[in-house]
Amino acid sequence: MFDGNSGNYRQEVITNDGFWPDVDLMEFQKSRALPTNIDADFLADALLNTITEINGELTSVKNQHHAKGYHHAADVPGVQRNGRNALCAQYLKAVFARAKADLLGEYSSIVNRAPNSQQESPELRNRLLAESALVIRNMKGLKRATVRMI
């Protein structure tokens, strides 16, 4: 189960592209309640893949901030908590939600045990993907939903 209550977490920082914040594997494990018995290298690779995807989706956001003279997401003005601004917090939330959603599909093959229907359900995966998508839409200045003519 994704309870995150046992074992040791691994401290490892994934270096980002210079604009978006670096991503701490331990913060991901703790904030998304990932069990410590999943190989940390596997988790780090999942984060690396997700970071690459989300950075691509946020190219326009990065370019907008660069045009305003902000060369690091951490420099963009806004609400802050413990030295982290809203843009960086949103970025990490999007990355963590999507990475966990991607891991849910792999989890039952990684850990030898019966699946937990509540923690590994398609509904949870869909909620995590929706969480990530909504945060990304917000970062792009879009509303939660839009209607477009096809």
GIRASUL-V485508 format. One record per helix or strand of 2 or more residues. SS is the DSSP state (a for helix, b for strand). FROM is the first residue (numbers start at 1). TO is the last residue. If there is no record, write none. Layout:
SS&FROM&TO, SS&FROM&TO
This chain:
b&13&14, b&23&24, a&25&31, a&40&57, a&59&67, a&73&75, b&80&81, b&84&85, a&86&110, a&122&139
